[in-house]
Amino acid sequence: MEALIPWAIALVVLYLVVQFFSLSLSFVWNGVIGGIMLWLLNLVGGIFAFHIPINIISALIAGFFGIPGVVVIVIYHLLK
């Protein structure tokens, strides 16, 4: 449940950025999909003792860049 708070904050920030720059709502959908992907990754990663903390930075990266952003976050945590 605590992982939903940064994700929700990141979605609000993305929504405000989209509204400010009059961009399409695809960034908001990317944020939703990115947050769901991070959550599913942690759900499946729990089996293999792999966990990515969902904070504002990771939620923004996953939301802004979508699937490639999640892949970069996973690679970063594997190399760390």
Distance bins in CASP14 RR format, pairs under 12 A and 6 or more apart:
PFRMAT RR
TARGET T0000
AUTHOR 0000-0000-0000
RMODE 2
METHOD distances of the structure
MODEL  1
1 7 0 0 0 0 0 1 0 0 0 0 0
1 8 0 0 0 0 0 1 0 0 0 0 0
1 39 0 0 0 0 0 1 0 0 0 0 0
1 54 0 0 0 0 0 1 0 0 0 0 0
2 8 0 0 0 0 0 1 0 0 0 0 0
2 39 0 0 0 0 0 1 0 0 0 0 0
2 42 0 0 0 0 0 1 0 0 0 0 0
2 53 0 0 0 0 1 0 0 0 0 0 0
2 54 0 0 0 0 1 0 0 0 0 0 0
2 55 0 0 0 0 0 1 0 0 0 0 0
3 9 0 0 0 0 0 1 0 0 0 0 0
3 10 0 0 0 0 0 1 0 0 0 0 0
3 35 0 0 0 0 1 0 0 0 0 0 0
3 36 0 0 0 0 0 1 0 0 0 0 0
3 38 1 0 0 1 0 0 0 0 0 0 0
3 39 1 0 0 1 0 0 0 0 0 0 0
3 40 0 0 0 0 0 1 0 0 0 0 0
3 41 0 0 0 0 0 1 0 0 0 0 0
3 42 1 0 0 1 0 0 0 0 0 0 0
3 43 0 0 0 0 0 1 0 0 0 0 0
3 51 0 0 0 0 0 1 0 0 0 0 0
3 52 0 0 0 0 1 0 0 0 0 0 0
3 53 0 0 0 0 1 0 0 0 0 0 0
3 54 1 0 1 0 0 0 0 0 0 0 0
3 55 0 0 0 0 1 0 0 0 0 0 0
3 56 0 0 0 0 0 1 0 0 0 0 0
3 58 0 0 0 0 1 0 0 0 0 0 0
3 59 0 0 0 0 1 0 0 0 0 0 0
3 62 0 0 0 0 0 1 0 0 0 0 0
4 10 0 0 0 0 0 1 0 0 0 0 0
4 11 0 0 0 0 0 1 0 0 0 0 0
4 32 0 0 0 0 0 1 0 0 0 0 0
4 35 0 0 0 0 1 0 0 0 0 0 0
4 36 0 0 0 0 0 1 0 0 0 0 0
4 38 0 0 0 0 0 1 0 0 0 0 0
4 39 0 0 0 0 1 0 0 0 0 0 0
4 42 0 0 0 0 0 1 0 0 0 0 0
4 54 0 0 0 0 1 0 0 0 0 0 0
4 55 0 0 0 0 0 1 0 0 0 0 0
4 59 0 0 0 0 1 0 0 0 0 0 0
5 11 0 0 0 0 0 1 0 0 0 0 0
5 12 0 0 0 0 0 1 0 0 0 0 0
5 54 0 0 0 0 1 0 0 0 0 0 0
5 55 0 0 0 0 1 0 0 0 0 0 0
5 56 0 0 0 0 1 0 0 0 0 0 0
5 59 0 0 0 0 1 0 0 0 0 0 0
6 12 0 0 0 0 0 1 0 0 0 0 0
6 13 0 0 0 0 0 1 0 0 0 0 0
6 31 0 0 0 0 0 1 0 0 0 0 0
6 35 0 0 0 0 1 0 0 0 0 0 0
6 38 0 0 0 0 1 0 0 0 0 0 0
6 39 0 0 0 0 0 1 0 0 0 0 0
6 52 0 0 0 0 0 1 0 0 0 0 0
6 53 0 0 0 0 1 0 0 0 0 0 0
6 54 1 0 1 0 0 0 0 0 0 0 0
6 55 1 0 1 0 0 0 0 0 0 0 0
6 56 1 0 1 0 0 0 0 0 0 0 0
6 57 0 0 0 0 1 0 0 0 0 0 0
6 58 1 0 0 1 0 0 0 0 0 0 0
6 59 1 0 1 0 0 0 0 0 0 0 0
6 60 0 0 0 0 1 0 0 0 0 0 0
6 61 0 0 0 0 0 1 0 0 0 0 0
6 62 0 0 0 0 0 1 0 0 0 0 0
6 63 0 0 0 0 0 1 0 0 0 0 0
7 13 0 0 0 0 0 1 0 0 0 0 0
7 14 0 0 0 0 0 1 0 0 0 0 0
7 31 0 0 0 0 1 0 0 0 0 0 0
7 32 0 0 0 0 1 0 0 0 0 0 0
7 33 0 0 0 0 0 1 0 0 0 0 0
7 34 0 0 0 0 1 0 0 0 0 0 0
7 35 1 0 1 0 0 0 0 0 0 0 0
7 36 0 0 0 0 1 0 0 0 0 0 0
7 37 0 0 0 0 0 1 0 0 0 0 0
7 38 1 0 0 1 0 0 0 0 0 0 0
7 39 1 0 0 1 0 0 0 0 0 0 0
7 42 0 0 0 0 0 1 0 0 0 0 0
7 53 0 0 0 0 0 1 0 0 0 0 0
7 54 1 0 0 1 0 0 0 0 0 0 0
7 55 0 0 0 0 1 0 0 0 0 0 0
7 56 0 0 0 0 1 0 0 0 0 0 0
7 57 0 0 0 0 0 1 0 0 0 0 0
7 58 0 0 0 0 1 0 0 0 0 0 0
7 59 1 0 1 0 0 0 0 0 0 0 0
7 60 0 0 0 0 1 0 0 0 0 0 0
7 61 0 0 0 0 0 1 0 0 0 0 0
7 62 0 0 0 0 1 0 0 0 0 0 0
7 63 0 0 0 0 1 0 0 0 0 0 0
8 14 0 0 0 0 0 1 0 0 0 0 0
8 15 0 0 0 0 0 1 0 0 0 0 0
8 31 0 0 0 0 0 1 0 0 0 0 0
8 32 0 0 0 0 0 1 0 0 0 0 0
8 35 0 0 0 0 1 0 0 0 0 0 0
8 54 0 0 0 0 0 1 0 0 0 0 0
8 56 0 0 0 0 0 1 0 0 0 0 0
8 59 0 0 0 0 1 0 0 0 0 0 0
9 15 0 0 0 0 0 1 0 0 0 0 0
9 16 0 0 0 0 0 1 0 0 0 0 0
9 31 0 0 0 0 0 1 0 0 0 0 0
9 35 0 0 0 0 0 1 0 0 0 0 0
9 54 0 0 0 0 0 1 0 0 0 0 0
9 55 0 0 0 0 1 0 0 0 0 0 0
9 56 1 0 1 0 0 0 0 0 0 0 0
9 57 0 0 0 0 0 1 0 0 0 0 0
9 58 0 0 0 0 0 1 0 0 0 0 0
9 59 1 0 0 1 0 0 0 0 0 0 0
9 60 0 0 0 0 1 0 0 0 0 0 0
10 16 0 0 0 0 0 1 0 0 0 0 0
10 17 0 0 0 0 0 1 0 0 0 0 0
10 27 0 0 0 0 0 1 0 0 0 0 0
10 28 0 0 0 0 0 1 0 0 0 0 0
10 30 0 0 0 0 0 1 0 0 0 0 0
10 31 1 0 0 1 0 0 0 0 0 0 0
10 32 0 0 0 0 0 1 0 0 0 0 0
10 34 0 0 0 0 1 0 0 0 0 0 0
10 35 0 0 0 0 1 0 0 0 0 0 0
10 38 0 0 0 0 0 1 0 0 0 0 0
10 54 0 0 0 0 1 0 0 0 0 0 0
10 55 0 0 0 0 1 0 0 0 0 0 0
10 56 1 0 1 0 0 0 0 0 0 0 0
10 57 0 0 0 0 1 0 0 0 0 0 0
10 58 0 0 0 0 1 0 0 0 0 0 0
10 59 1 1 0 0 0 0 0 0 0 0 0
10 60 1 0 1 0 0 0 0 0 0 0 0
10 61 0 0 0 0 1 0 0 0 0 0 0
10 62 0 0 0 0 1 0 0 0 0 0 0
10 63 1 0 0 1 0 0 0 0 0 0 0
10 64 0 0 0 0 1 0 0 0 0 0 0
11 17 0 0 0 0 0 1 0 0 0 0 0
11 18 0 0 0 0 0 1 0 0 0 0 0
11 25 0 0 0 0 0 1 0 0 0 0 0
11 27 0 0 0 0 1 0 0 0 0 0 0
11 28 1 0 0 1 0 0 0 0 0 0 0
11 29 0 0 0 0 0 1 0 0 0 0 0
11 30 0 0 0 0 0 1 0 0 0 0 0
11 31 1 0 1 0 0 0 0 0 0 0 0
11 32 1 0 0 1 0 0 0 0 0 0 0
11 33 0 0 0 0 0 1 0 0 0 0 0
11 34 0 0 0 0 1 0 0 0 0 0 0
11 35 0 0 0 0 1 0 0 0 0 0 0
11 36 0 0 0 0 0 1 0 0 0 0 0
11 56 0 0 0 0 0 1 0 0 0 0 0
11 59 1 0 0 1 0 0 0 0 0 0 0
11 60 0 0 0 0 1 0 0 0 0 0 0
11 62 0 0 0 0 0 1 0 0 0 0 0
11 63 0 0 0 0 1 0 0 0 0 0 0
11 64 0 0 0 0 0 1 0 0 0 0 0
12 18 0 0 0 0 0 1 0 0 0 0 0
12 19 0 0 0 0 0 1 0 0 0 0 0
12 28 0 0 0 0 1 0 0 0 0 0 0
12 31 0 0 0 0 0 1 0 0 0 0 0
12 56 0 0 0 0 0 1 0 0 0 0 0
12 59 0 0 0 0 0 1 0 0 0 0 0
12 60 0 0 0 0 0 1 0 0 0 0 0
13 19 0 0 0 0 0 1 0 0 0 0 0
13 20 0 0 0 0 0 1 0 0 0 0 0
13 27 0 0 0 0 0 1 0 0 0 0 0
13 28 0 0 0 0 0 1 0 0 0 0 0
13 31 0 0 0 0 0 1 0 0 0 0 0
13 56 1 0 0 1 0 0 0 0 0 0 0
13 57 0 0 0 0 0 1 0 0 0 0 0
13 59 0 0 0 0 1 0 0 0 0 0 0
13 60 1 0 0 1 0 0 0 0 0 0 0
13 63 0 0 0 0 0 1 0 0 0 0 0
13 64 0 0 0 0 1 0 0 0 0 0 0
14 20 0 0 0 0 0 1 0 0 0 0 0
14 21 0 0 0 0 0 1 0 0 0 0 0
14 23 0 0 0 0 1 0 0 0 0 0 0
14 24 0 0 0 0 0 1 0 0 0 0 0
14 25 0 0 0 0 1 0 0 0 0 0 0
14 26 0 0 0 0 0 1 0 0 0 0 0
14 27 1 0 1 0 0 0 0 0 0 0 0
14 28 1 0 1 0 0 0 0 0 0 0 0
14 29 0 0 0 0 1 0 0 0 0 0 0
14 30 1 0 0 1 0 0 0 0 0 0 0
14 31 1 0 1 0 0 0 0 0 0 0 0
14 32 0 0 0 0 1 0 0 0 0 0 0
14 33 0 0 0 0 0 1 0 0 0 0 0
14 34 0 0 0 0 0 1 0 0 0 0 0
14 35 0 0 0 0 0 1 0 0 0 0 0
14 56 0 0 0 0 0 1 0 0 0 0 0
14 59 0 0 0 0 1 0 0 0 0 0 0
14 60 1 0 0 1 0 0 0 0 0 0 0
14 61 0 0 0 0 0 1 0 0 0 0 0
14 62 0 0 0 0 0 1 0 0 0 0 0
14 63 1 0 0 1 0 0 0 0 0 0 0
14 64 1 0 0 1 0 0 0 0 0 0 0
14 65 0 0 0 0 0 1 0 0 0 0 0
14 66 0 0 0 0 0 1 0 0 0 0 0
15 21 0 0 0 0 0 1 0 0 0 0 0
15 23 0 0 0 0 0 1 0 0 0 0 0
15 24 0 0 0 0 0 1 0 0 0 0 0
15 25 0 0 0 0 1 0 0 0 0 0 0
15 26 0 0 0 0 0 1 0 0 0 0 0
15 27 0 0 0 0 1 0 0 0 0 0 0
15 28 1 0 1 0 0 0 0 0 0 0 0
15 29 0 0 0 0 0 1 0 0 0 0 0
15 30 0 0 0 0 0 1 0 0 0 0 0
15 31 0 0 0 0 1 0 0 0 0 0 0
15 32 0 0 0 0 0 1 0 0 0 0 0
15 63 0 0 0 0 0 1 0 0 0 0 0
16 23 0 0 0 0 0 1 0 0 0 0 0
16 27 0 0 0 0 0 1 0 0 0 0 0
16 28 0 0 0 0 0 1 0 0 0 0 0
17 23 1 0 0 1 0 0 0 0 0 0 0
17 24 0 0 0 0 0 1 0 0 0 0 0
17 25 0 0 0 0 0 1 0 0 0 0 0
17 27 1 0 0 1 0 0 0 0 0 0 0
17 28 0 0 0 0 1 0 0 0 0 0 0
17 30 0 0 0 0 0 1 0 0 0 0 0
17 31 0 0 0 0 0 1 0 0 0 0 0
17 60 0 0 0 0 1 0 0 0 0 0 0
17 63 0 0 0 0 0 1 0 0 0 0 0
17 64 0 0 0 0 1 0 0 0 0 0 0
18 24 1 0 0 1 0 0 0 0 0 0 0
18 25 1 0 0 1 0 0 0 0 0 0 0
18 26 0 0 0 0 1 0 0 0 0 0 0
18 27 1 0 1 0 0 0 0 0 0 0 0
18 28 1 0 1 0 0 0 0 0 0 0 0
18 29 0 0 0 0 0 1 0 0 0 0 0
18 30 0 0 0 0 0 1 0 0 0 0 0
18 31 0 0 0 0 0 1 0 0 0 0 0
18 63 0 0 0 0 0 1 0 0 0 0 0
18 64 0 0 0 0 0 1 0 0 0 0 0
19 25 0 0 0 0 1 0 0 0 0 0 0
19 27 0 0 0 0 0 1 0 0 0 0 0
19 28 0 0 0 0 1 0 0 0 0 0 0
20 27 0 0 0 0 0 1 0 0 0 0 0
21 27 0 0 0 0 1 0 0 0 0 0 0
23 29 0 0 0 0 0 1 0 0 0 0 0
23 30 0 0 0 0 0 1 0 0 0 0 0
23 64 0 0 0 0 0 1 0 0 0 0 0
24 30 0 0 0 0 0 1 0 0 0 0 0
25 31 0 0 0 0 0 1 0 0 0 0 0
25 32 0 0 0 0 0 1 0 0 0 0 0
26 32 0 0 0 0 0 1 0 0 0 0 0
26 33 0 0 0 0 0 1 0 0 0 0 0
26 63 0 0 0 0 0 1 0 0 0 0 0
26 64 0 0 0 0 0 1 0 0 0 0 0
26 66 0 0 0 0 0 1 0 0 0 0 0
27 33 0 0 0 0 0 1 0 0 0 0 0
27 34 0 0 0 0 0 1 0 0 0 0 0
27 60 0 0 0 0 0 1 0 0 0 0 0
27 62 0 0 0 0 0 1 0 0 0 0 0
27 63 1 0 0 1 0 0 0 0 0 0 0
27 64 1 0 0 1 0 0 0 0 0 0 0
27 65 0 0 0 0 0 1 0 0 0 0 0
27 66 0 0 0 0 1 0 0 0 0 0 0
28 34 0 0 0 0 0 1 0 0 0 0 0
28 35 0 0 0 0 0 1 0 0 0 0 0
28 63 0 0 0 0 1 0 0 0 0 0 0
28 64 0 0 0 0 0 1 0 0 0 0 0
28 66 0 0 0 0 0 1 0 0 0 0 0
29 35 0 0 0 0 0 1 0 0 0 0 0
29 36 0 0 0 0 0 1 0 0 0 0 0
29 63 0 0 0 0 1 0 0 0 0 0 0
29 64 0 0 0 0 0 1 0 0 0 0 0
29 66 0 0 0 0 1 0 0 0 0 0 0
30 36 0 0 0 0 0 1 0 0 0 0 0
30 37 0 0 0 0 0 1 0 0 0 0 0
30 59 0 0 0 0 0 1 0 0 0 0 0
30 60 0 0 0 0 0 1 0 0 0 0 0
30 61 0 0 0 0 0 1 0 0 0 0 0
30 62 0 0 0 0 1 0 0 0 0 0 0
30 63 1 0 1 0 0 0 0 0 0 0 0
30 64 1 0 0 1 0 0 0 0 0 0 0
30 65 1 0 0 1 0 0 0 0 0 0 0
30 66 1 0 1 0 0 0 0 0 0 0 0
30 67 0 0 0 0 1 0 0 0 0 0 0
30 68 0 0 0 0 0 1 0 0 0 0 0
30 69 0 0 0 0 1 0 0 0 0 0 0
30 70 0 0 0 0 0 1 0 0 0 0 0
31 37 0 0 0 0 1 0 0 0 0 0 0
31 38 0 0 0 0 1 0 0 0 0 0 0
31 39 0 0 0 0 0 1 0 0 0 0 0
31 54 0 0 0 0 0 1 0 0 0 0 0
31 58 0 0 0 0 0 1 0 0 0 0 0
31 59 1 0 0 1 0 0 0 0 0 0 0
31 60 0 0 0 0 1 0 0 0 0 0 0
31 61 0 0 0 0 1 0 0 0 0 0 0
31 62 1 0 0 1 0 0 0 0 0 0 0
31 63 1 1 0 0 0 0 0 0 0 0 0
31 64 1 0 0 1 0 0 0 0 0 0 0
31 65 0 0 0 0 1 0 0 0 0 0 0
31 66 1 0 0 1 0 0 0 0 0 0 0
31 67 0 0 0 0 0 1 0 0 0 0 0
31 69 0 0 0 0 0 1 0 0 0 0 0
31 70 0 0 0 0 0 1 0 0 0 0 0
32 38 0 0 0 0 0 1 0 0 0 0 0
32 39 0 0 0 0 0 1 0 0 0 0 0
32 59 0 0 0 0 0 1 0 0 0 0 0
32 62 0 0 0 0 0 1 0 0 0 0 0
32 63 1 0 0 1 0 0 0 0 0 0 0
32 66 0 0 0 0 0 1 0 0 0 0 0
33 39 0 0 0 0 0 1 0 0 0 0 0
33 40 0 0 0 0 0 1 0 0 0 0 0
33 59 0 0 0 0 0 1 0 0 0 0 0
33 62 0 0 0 0 1 0 0 0 0 0 0
33 63 1 0 0 1 0 0 0 0 0 0 0
33 64 0 0 0 0 0 1 0 0 0 0 0
33 65 0 0 0 0 0 1 0 0 0 0 0
33 66 1 0 0 1 0 0 0 0 0 0 0
33 67 1 0 0 1 0 0 0 0 0 0 0
33 68 0 0 0 0 0 1 0 0 0 0 0
33 69 0 0 0 0 0 1 0 0 0 0 0
33 70 0 0 0 0 1 0 0 0 0 0 0
34 40 0 0 0 0 1 0 0 0 0 0 0
34 41 0 0 0 0 1 0 0 0 0 0 0
34 52 0 0 0 0 0 1 0 0 0 0 0
34 54 0 0 0 0 1 0 0 0 0 0 0
34 58 0 0 0 0 1 0 0 0 0 0 0
34 59 1 0 0 1 0 0 0 0 0 0 0
34 60 0 0 0 0 1 0 0 0 0 0 0
34 61 0 0 0 0 1 0 0 0 0 0 0
34 62 1 1 0 0 0 0 0 0 0 0 0
34 63 1 0 1 0 0 0 0 0 0 0 0
34 64 0 0 0 0 1 0 0 0 0 0 0
34 65 0 0 0 0 1 0 0 0 0 0 0
34 66 1 0 1 0 0 0 0 0 0 0 0
34 67 1 0 0 1 0 0 0 0 0 0 0
34 68 0 0 0 0 0 1 0 0 0 0 0
34 69 0 0 0 0 1 0 0 0 0 0 0
34 70 1 0 0 1 0 0 0 0 0 0 0
34 71 0 0 0 0 0 1 0 0 0 0 0
34 73 0 0 0 0 1 0 0 0 0 0 0
35 41 0 0 0 0 1 0 0 0 0 0 0
35 42 0 0 0 0 0 1 0 0 0 0 0
35 43 0 0 0 0 0 1 0 0 0 0 0
35 52 0 0 0 0 0 1 0 0 0 0 0
35 54 1 0 0 1 0 0 0 0 0 0 0
35 55 0 0 0 0 0 1 0 0 0 0 0
35 56 0 0 0 0 0 1 0 0 0 0 0
35 58 0 0 0 0 1 0 0 0 0 0 0
35 59 1 0 0 1 0 0 0 0 0 0 0
35 60 0 0 0 0 0 1 0 0 0 0 0
35 61 0 0 0 0 0 1 0 0 0 0 0
35 62 1 0 1 0 0 0 0 0 0 0 0
35 63 1 0 0 1 0 0 0 0 0 0 0
35 64 0 0 0 0 0 1 0 0 0 0 0
35 65 0 0 0 0 0 1 0 0 0 0 0
35 66 0 0 0 0 1 0 0 0 0 0 0
35 67 0 0 0 0 0 1 0 0 0 0 0
35 69 0 0 0 0 0 1 0 0 0 0 0
35 70 0 0 0 0 1 0 0 0 0 0 0
35 73 0 0 0 0 0 1 0 0 0 0 0
36 42 0 0 0 0 0 1 0 0 0 0 0
36 43 0 0 0 0 0 1 0 0 0 0 0
36 54 0 0 0 0 0 1 0 0 0 0 0
36 59 0 0 0 0 0 1 0 0 0 0 0
36 62 0 0 0 0 1 0 0 0 0 0 0
36 63 0 0 0 0 0 1 0 0 0 0 0
36 66 0 0 0 0 0 1 0 0 0 0 0
36 67 0 0 0 0 0 1 0 0 0 0 0
36 70 0 0 0 0 0 1 0 0 0 0 0
37 43 0 0 0 0 0 1 0 0 0 0 0
37 44 0 0 0 0 0 1 0 0 0 0 0
37 52 0 0 0 0 0 1 0 0 0 0 0
37 54 0 0 0 0 0 1 0 0 0 0 0
37 58 0 0 0 0 0 1 0 0 0 0 0
37 59 0 0 0 0 0 1 0 0 0 0 0
37 61 0 0 0 0 0 1 0 0 0 0 0
37 62 1 0 0 1 0 0 0 0 0 0 0
37 63 0 0 0 0 1 0 0 0 0 0 0
37 65 0 0 0 0 0 1 0 0 0 0 0
37 66 1 0 0 1 0 0 0 0 0 0 0
37 67 1 0 0 1 0 0 0 0 0 0 0
37 68 0 0 0 0 0 1 0 0 0 0 0
37 69 0 0 0 0 1 0 0 0 0 0 0
37 70 1 0 1 0 0 0 0 0 0 0 0
37 71 0 0 0 0 1 0 0 0 0 0 0
37 73 0 0 0 0 1 0 0 0 0 0 0
37 74 0 0 0 0 1 0 0 0 0 0 0
38 44 0 0 0 0 0 1 0 0 0 0 0
38 45 0 0 0 0 0 1 0 0 0 0 0
38 51 0 0 0 0 0 1 0 0 0 0 0
38 52 1 0 0 1 0 0 0 0 0 0 0
38 53 0 0 0 0 1 0 0 0 0 0 0
38 54 1 0 1 0 0 0 0 0 0 0 0
38 55 0 0 0 0 0 1 0 0 0 0 0
38 57 0 0 0 0 0 1 0 0 0 0 0
38 58 1 0 0 1 0 0 0 0 0 0 0
38 59 1 0 0 1 0 0 0 0 0 0 0
38 60 0 0 0 0 0 1 0 0 0 0 0
38 61 0 0 0 0 1 0 0 0 0 0 0
38 62 1 0 1 0 0 0 0 0 0 0 0
38 63 0 0 0 0 1 0 0 0 0 0 0
38 66 0 0 0 0 0 1 0 0 0 0 0
38 67 0 0 0 0 0 1 0 0 0 0 0
38 69 0 0 0 0 1 0 0 0 0 0 0
38 70 1 0 0 1 0 0 0 0 0 0 0
38 71 0 0 0 0 0 1 0 0 0 0 0
38 73 1 0 0 1 0 0 0 0 0 0 0
38 74 0 0 0 0 1 0 0 0 0 0 0
38 77 0 0 0 0 0 1 0 0 0 0 0
39 45 0 0 0 0 0 1 0 0 0 0 0
39 46 0 0 0 0 0 1 0 0 0 0 0
39 51 0 0 0 0 0 1 0 0 0 0 0
39 52 0 0 0 0 1 0 0 0 0 0 0
39 53 0 0 0 0 0 1 0 0 0 0 0
39 54 1 0 0 1 0 0 0 0 0 0 0
39 58 0 0 0 0 0 1 0 0 0 0 0
39 59 0 0 0 0 0 1 0 0 0 0 0
39 62 0 0 0 0 1 0 0 0 0 0 0
39 70 0 0 0 0 0 1 0 0 0 0 0
40 46 0 0 0 0 0 1 0 0 0 0 0
40 47 0 0 0 0 0 1 0 0 0 0 0
40 52 0 0 0 0 0 1 0 0 0 0 0
40 54 0 0 0 0 0 1 0 0 0 0 0
40 62 0 0 0 0 0 1 0 0 0 0 0
40 67 0 0 0 0 0 1 0 0 0 0 0
40 70 0 0 0 0 1 0 0 0 0 0 0
41 47 0 0 0 0 0 1 0 0 0 0 0
41 48 0 0 0 0 0 1 0 0 0 0 0
41 50 1 0 0 1 0 0 0 0 0 0 0
41 51 0 0 0 0 1 0 0 0 0 0 0
41 52 1 0 0 1 0 0 0 0 0 0 0
41 53 0 0 0 0 0 1 0 0 0 0 0
41 54 0 0 0 0 1 0 0 0 0 0 0
41 58 0 0 0 0 0 1 0 0 0 0 0
41 62 0 0 0 0 1 0 0 0 0 0 0
41 67 0 0 0 0 0 1 0 0 0 0 0
41 69 0 0 0 0 0 1 0 0 0 0 0
41 70 1 0 0 1 0 0 0 0 0 0 0
41 71 0 0 0 0 0 1 0 0 0 0 0
41 73 0 0 0 0 1 0 0 0 0 0 0
41 74 1 0 0 1 0 0 0 0 0 0 0
41 77 0 0 0 0 0 1 0 0 0 0 0
41 78 0 0 0 0 0 1 0 0 0 0 0
42 48 0 0 0 0 0 1 0 0 0 0 0
42 49 0 0 0 0 0 1 0 0 0 0 0
42 50 0 0 0 0 1 0 0 0 0 0 0
42 51 1 0 1 0 0 0 0 0 0 0 0
42 52 1 0 0 1 0 0 0 0 0 0 0
42 53 0 0 0 0 1 0 0 0 0 0 0
42 54 1 0 0 1 0 0 0 0 0 0 0
42 58 0 0 0 0 0 1 0 0 0 0 0
42 62 0 0 0 0 0 1 0 0 0 0 0
42 70 0 0 0 0 0 1 0 0 0 0 0
42 73 0 0 0 0 0 1 0 0 0 0 0
42 74 0 0 0 0 0 1 0 0 0 0 0
42 77 0 0 0 0 0 1 0 0 0 0 0
43 50 0 0 0 0 0 1 0 0 0 0 0
43 51 0 0 0 0 0 1 0 0 0 0 0
43 52 0 0 0 0 0 1 0 0 0 0 0
43 54 0 0 0 0 0 1 0 0 0 0 0
44 50 0 0 0 0 1 0 0 0 0 0 0
44 51 0 0 0 0 0 1 0 0 0 0 0
44 52 0 0 0 0 0 1 0 0 0 0 0
44 74 0 0 0 0 0 1 0 0 0 0 0
45 51 1 0 0 1 0 0 0 0 0 0 0
45 52 0 0 0 0 1 0 0 0 0 0 0
45 74 0 0 0 0 0 1 0 0 0 0 0
45 77 0 0 0 0 0 1 0 0 0 0 0
45 78 0 0 0 0 0 1 0 0 0 0 0
46 52 0 0 0 0 0 1 0 0 0 0 0
48 78 0 0 0 0 0 1 0 0 0 0 0
50 73 0 0 0 0 0 1 0 0 0 0 0
50 74 0 0 0 0 1 0 0 0 0 0 0
50 77 1 0 0 1 0 0 0 0 0 0 0
50 78 0 0 0 0 1 0 0 0 0 0 0
50 80 0 0 0 0 0 1 0 0 0 0 0
51 58 0 0 0 0 0 1 0 0 0 0 0
51 73 0 0 0 0 0 1 0 0 0 0 0
51 74 0 0 0 0 0 1 0 0 0 0 0
51 77 0 0 0 0 1 0 0 0 0 0 0
52 58 1 0 0 1 0 0 0 0 0 0 0
52 59 0 0 0 0 0 1 0 0 0 0 0
52 61 0 0 0 0 0 1 0 0 0 0 0
52 62 0 0 0 0 1 0 0 0 0 0 0
52 69 0 0 0 0 0 1 0 0 0 0 0
52 70 0 0 0 0 1 0 0 0 0 0 0
52 71 0 0 0 0 0 1 0 0 0 0 0
52 72 0 0 0 0 0 1 0 0 0 0 0
52 73 1 0 0 1 0 0 0 0 0 0 0
52 74 1 0 0 1 0 0 0 0 0 0 0
52 75 0 0 0 0 0 1 0 0 0 0 0
52 76 0 0 0 0 1 0 0 0 0 0 0
52 77 1 0 1 0 0 0 0 0 0 0 0
52 78 0 0 0 0 1 0 0 0 0 0 0
52 80 0 0 0 0 0 1 0 0 0 0 0
53 59 0 0 0 0 0 1 0 0 0 0 0
53 73 0 0 0 0 1 0 0 0 0 0 0
53 76 0 0 0 0 0 1 0 0 0 0 0
53 77 0 0 0 0 1 0 0 0 0 0 0
53 80 0 0 0 0 0 1 0 0 0 0 0
54 60 0 0 0 0 0 1 0 0 0 0 0
54 61 0 0 0 0 0 1 0 0 0 0 0
54 62 0 0 0 0 1 0 0 0 0 0 0
54 63 0 0 0 0 0 1 0 0 0 0 0
54 70 0 0 0 0 0 1 0 0 0 0 0
54 73 0 0 0 0 1 0 0 0 0 0 0
54 77 0 0 0 0 0 1 0 0 0 0 0
55 61 0 0 0 0 0 1 0 0 0 0 0
55 62 0 0 0 0 0 1 0 0 0 0 0
55 73 0 0 0 0 0 1 0 0 0 0 0
56 62 0 0 0 0 0 1 0 0 0 0 0
56 63 0 0 0 0 0 1 0 0 0 0 0
56 64 0 0 0 0 0 1 0 0 0 0 0
57 63 0 0 0 0 0 1 0 0 0 0 0
57 64 0 0 0 0 0 1 0 0 0 0 0
57 69 0 0 0 0 0 1 0 0 0 0 0
57 72 0 0 0 0 0 1 0 0 0 0 0
57 73 0 0 0 0 1 0 0 0 0 0 0
57 76 0 0 0 0 0 1 0 0 0 0 0
58 64 0 0 0 0 0 1 0 0 0 0 0
58 65 0 0 0 0 0 1 0 0 0 0 0
58 66 0 0 0 0 0 1 0 0 0 0 0
58 69 0 0 0 0 1 0 0 0 0 0 0
58 70 0 0 0 0 1 0 0 0 0 0 0
58 72 0 0 0 0 0 1 0 0 0 0 0
58 73 1 0 1 0 0 0 0 0 0 0 0
58 74 0 0 0 0 0 1 0 0 0 0 0
58 76 0 0 0 0 1 0 0 0 0 0 0
58 77 0 0 0 0 1 0 0 0 0 0 0
59 65 0 0 0 0 0 1 0 0 0 0 0
59 66 0 0 0 0 0 1 0 0 0 0 0
59 69 0 0 0 0 0 1 0 0 0 0 0
59 70 0 0 0 0 0 1 0 0 0 0 0
59 73 0 0 0 0 1 0 0 0 0 0 0
60 66 0 0 0 0 0 1 0 0 0 0 0
60 69 0 0 0 0 1 0 0 0 0 0 0
60 70 0 0 0 0 0 1 0 0 0 0 0
60 73 0 0 0 0 0 1 0 0 0 0 0
61 67 0 0 0 0 0 1 0 0 0 0 0
61 68 0 0 0 0 1 0 0 0 0 0 0
61 69 1 0 1 0 0 0 0 0 0 0 0
61 70 0 0 0 0 1 0 0 0 0 0 0
61 71 0 0 0 0 0 1 0 0 0 0 0
61 72 1 0 0 1 0 0 0 0 0 0 0
61 73 1 0 1 0 0 0 0 0 0 0 0
61 74 0 0 0 0 0 1 0 0 0 0 0
61 75 0 0 0 0 0 1 0 0 0 0 0
61 76 0 0 0 0 1 0 0 0 0 0 0
61 77 0 0 0 0 0 1 0 0 0 0 0
62 68 0 0 0 0 1 0 0 0 0 0 0
62 69 1 0 1 0 0 0 0 0 0 0 0
62 70 1 0 1 0 0 0 0 0 0 0 0
62 71 0 0 0 0 1 0 0 0 0 0 0
62 72 0 0 0 0 1 0 0 0 0 0 0
62 73 1 0 0 1 0 0 0 0 0 0 0
62 74 0 0 0 0 0 1 0 0 0 0 0
62 76 0 0 0 0 0 1 0 0 0 0 0
63 69 1 0 0 1 0 0 0 0 0 0 0
63 70 0 0 0 0 1 0 0 0 0 0 0
63 72 0 0 0 0 0 1 0 0 0 0 0
63 73 0 0 0 0 0 1 0 0 0 0 0
64 70 0 0 0 0 0 1 0 0 0 0 0
64 72 0 0 0 0 0 1 0 0 0 0 0
64 73 0 0 0 0 0 1 0 0 0 0 0
65 71 0 0 0 0 1 0 0 0 0 0 0
65 72 1 0 0 1 0 0 0 0 0 0 0
65 73 0 0 0 0 1 0 0 0 0 0 0
66 72 0 0 0 0 1 0 0 0 0 0 0
66 73 0 0 0 0 0 1 0 0 0 0 0
67 73 0 0 0 0 0 1 0 0 0 0 0
67 74 0 0 0 0 0 1 0 0 0 0 0
68 74 0 0 0 0 0 1 0 0 0 0 0
68 75 0 0 0 0 0 1 0 0 0 0 0
69 75 0 0 0 0 1 0 0 0 0 0 0
69 76 0 0 0 0 1 0 0 0 0 0 0
70 76 0 0 0 0 0 1 0 0 0 0 0
70 77 0 0 0 0 0 1 0 0 0 0 0
71 77 0 0 0 0 0 1 0 0 0 0 0
71 78 0 0 0 0 0 1 0 0 0 0 0
72 78 0 0 0 0 0 1 0 0 0 0 0
72 79 0 0 0 0 0 1 0 0 0 0 0
73 79 0 0 0 0 0 1 0 0 0 0 0
73 80 0 0 0 0 0 1 0 0 0 0 0
74 80 0 0 0 0 0 1 0 0 0 0 0
END
